[in-house]
Amino acid sequence: MKKLIALFATTAVASTSAMGAIALSGSASVSYDDKGAAASATTYDADLTVTGTAGATTFTQSMDIDAAVAVTATTMTTTVGPLSVSADMFDEDDSTTVTTTGGRKVDSGDNRSVTVSLAAPIGDANLALDDSGDVTLSGTWSGVTLSHTMSDDGDSTTGSASIAGMDVSLTNDDGSTTWSIGTTVAGTAVTLDSDANVTATFGVTGNTVVVSHTSARAAKDATATTHHATTAKDAFTTIAISRDLTSGASISATYDSFDDALTLKAAVAF
């Protein structure tokens, strides 16, 4: 009997210790959209993330829980000597019926992967290799952050730096180049990108105001088997005003010029 009591006590202590290494975080919101001239709608969203840590190993499970519990991400990261190992353990279905973004018609296959990174002895560079054979070299030199990935699907290079008060980012993905520039002028953070999208963020009497202009979207033809066609869309502007409340929640109001719609949203994050 004494052995059973001792075993139970040991198990209880181990369980308590394990629970102490578990962290919960998440968010929830409810939104009312008057939809302009269309019928109004109320939408709900709730997400939960469970993070467990044991030494140098971290396991993270993310879930969408507003209608039913649905897993959205599962990852595990750890270190083995000089190596960092990251496992994406969730095989999501990346097919979509949405044609506004030219999404995939069919699931691309098994999206799970394992990435092994090594801090290579070449200055501040890191060398990473994943199970698909992609090799990534990244690091920061003289204030410039660079990352280059060599892949069978096409090489990509990303660079970013702060120059004369401006945050500049440049990406070349298999020959296609995009860029963005951000700076702060008189307390207003302004961002401009290569698609002529502009965003300005500033504070007014305890509120945060974000004004965004999205450029027109051109139509694109569908590919034979993989991607939907992309529908055309005129340029539009959104104005969002948000405020944090003493209750821990936040409220926001967003106006969208595309459909003359106003959305009111209450949200909380923990």
HUBELKA-V126846 format. One record per backbone hydrogen bond with DSSP energy under -1.0 kcal/mol. CO is the residue of the C=O (numbers start at 0). NH is the residue of the N-H. Records with the same first field share a line. If there is no record, write none. Layout:
CO = NH / NH
This chain:
0 = 4
1 = 5
2 = 6
3 = 7
4 = 8
5 = 9
6 = 10
7 = 11
8 = 12
9 = 13
10 = 14
11 = 15
12 = 16
13 = 17
14 = 18
15 = 19
17 = 20
18 = 21
20 = 52
22 = 50
24 = 48
25 = 269
26 = 46
27 = 267
28 = 44
29 = 265
30 = 42
31 = 263
32 = 40
34 = 37
40 = 32
42 = 30
44 = 28
45 = 64
46 = 26
47 = 62
48 = 24
49 = 60
50 = 22
51 = 58
53 = 56
56 = 53
57 = 76
58 = 51
59 = 74
60 = 49
61 = 71 / 72
62 = 47
63 = 69
69 = 63
72 = 61
73 = 88
74 = 59
75 = 86
76 = 57
77 = 84
79 = 82
82 = 79
83 = 116
84 = 77
85 = 114
86 = 75
87 = 112
89 = 91
97 = 102
98 = 230
102 = 227
103 = 95
112 = 87
113 = 130
114 = 85
115 = 128
116 = 83
117 = 119 / 126
119 = 121
125 = 137
126 = 117
127 = 135
128 = 115
129 = 132
133 = 129
134 = 149
135 = 127
136 = 147
137 = 125
138 = 145
140 = 143
143 = 140
144 = 159
145 = 138
146 = 157
147 = 136
148 = 155
149 = 134
150 = 153
154 = 173
155 = 148
156 = 171
157 = 146
158 = 169
159 = 144
160 = 167
162 = 165
165 = 162
166 = 181
167 = 160
168 = 179
169 = 158
170 = 177
171 = 156
172 = 175
175 = 172
177 = 170
178 = 193
179 = 168
180 = 191
181 = 166
182 = 189
184 = 187
187 = 184
188 = 200
189 = 182
190 = 198
191 = 180
192 = 195
196 = 192
197 = 212
198 = 190
199 = 210
200 = 188
201 = 208
203 = 206
206 = 203
207 = 241
208 = 201
209 = 239
210 = 199
211 = 237
212 = 197
213 = 235
216 = 232
219 = 229
225 = 104
226 = 222
229 = 219
232 = 216
235 = 213
236 = 256
237 = 211
238 = 254
239 = 209
240 = 252
241 = 207
242 = 250
244 = 247
248 = 244
249 = 266
250 = 242
251 = 264
252 = 240
253 = 262
254 = 238
255 = 260
260 = 255
261 = 33
262 = 253
263 = 31
264 = 251
265 = 29
266 = 249
267 = 27
